[in-house]
Amino acid sequence: MDDLVSLCKRRGFIFQSGEIYGGMQGMYDYGPLGVELKNNLKQAWWNAMVYENDNIEGLDAAILTNPTILKYSGHEDTFTDPMVDCKSCNQRFRLDQVPEHCKKEDLTEPRQFNLMFKTNVGPIEDGSSFGYLRPETAQSIFTNFKNVVDSSSKSLPFGIAQIGKAFRNEITPRNFIFRVREFEQMELEFFVEPGSDEDWHKKWVQKRLDWWEDQGIPMKSIELYDVPDDELAHYSKGTIDVMYKFPHGLEELEGIANRTDFDLGSHTKNQDELNISANVVENKSSNTRLAIQNIETKEWVVPYVIEPSAGVDRGVLAIMNEAYNVETLGEGKERTVLKLMPHLSPVKAAVIPLKKNNEELVKIASDLKSKLQKLNLGRIILENTGNIGKGYRRHDEIGTPLCITIDFDSIEDNTATLRDRDTMSQERMEIDKIPEYLIKVVNGL
Ligand code: GAP
């Protein structure tokens, strides 16, 4: 973990937030390369969910949330962690995360601590008008259910996908970007006929494992955890956690829950006219029926929901951890290389003129850079430093799949040297063929 954290800072992936004032616990900022990696990961999820499935639509809802939503969702009452104080070291811990140096007899009785952040909304600060920063993106998918169904004419099964920030006032944020107070989620709420939910649950677990593998996480680093009943969230009938071997231990990367008809059933009006199976509290505030009509039977059905919910930040950490390699090169030399899947790499290619500021070489290199940039594959960098060795080392460390060197032969025969990040092998290629080649590299073709 220390090596990864140091690489992240040195190369501009991730910084402690507000570091110049001593930082703030549980908050991180993504730097120039981190933002590219994170955006690429989110785009890969969006492609796999929304673009590859005609029955899944996207959403981008507000973060500030009306408290009524989080009252009926159950979060006001149950979104809590047990907390204890240590009377010896005067620190506060989540009950399951008390460090070994605290003695049992020094701990207070556990009390429930609500993890939601509350904030004033509007100019009056008397507490009468407040909102929550959403603790999960899911709730706005449920409250927009009818809007999406009506505007996109969906029938079951179908899904609504959302990527966005979520906030939790974690008692003990820790392990770099693993447990933080501000993070991003990629969530799908997939609505299905009651009775077909268990089959869909299994299908989504497999689809999500396949997707993580496509992002460079091998299945040997993953274990599935079938969450026991006494650990299930208040809305869940069954949850499979995708556990990843993080540098600090085996922990949750994504949860795939069967949320039954709990959420739509909690937020709908006319609850007693609908055959809701979950145990929901009476809702007298909702003005909308969150159900769908079966075309044949004309019966109104509250769909069941299967929810794959992944953390973007935990995804970034897992992917970087897998990609991070230190290789020995002989003669006591070694190189650090980030073997990212090329579609995730922050920089797709570096174009390097052999001699710094040489007019002819730089012209060929910058023309090629512009051409490659226009392919919209992601960032292409013109590396006008004149130090090829240093360029290769930097681009190995940040995971750039391809370095392209323009030398004096390029002026004569319009070719360049391509150097592969993983094998370090070099080949000569006509410059005109490089765009097509790069498309193949980035798309893994
Ligand atoms: N809507 C369901 C839900 O929010 P969750 O298991 O509480 O379920 C889903 O969260 C995912 O969000 C987790 O698997 C994890 O990847 C990520 N996550 C949750 N809390 C986090 C935190 N404090 N820091 C970073 N990621 C977090």
Residues whose N, C-alpha, C, O or C-beta is under 5 A from the ligand:
A	BS01	GAP	P135 E136 A138 R168 E170 I177 F178 R179 V180 F183 Q185 E252 L253 E254 G255 S309 A310 G311 R314
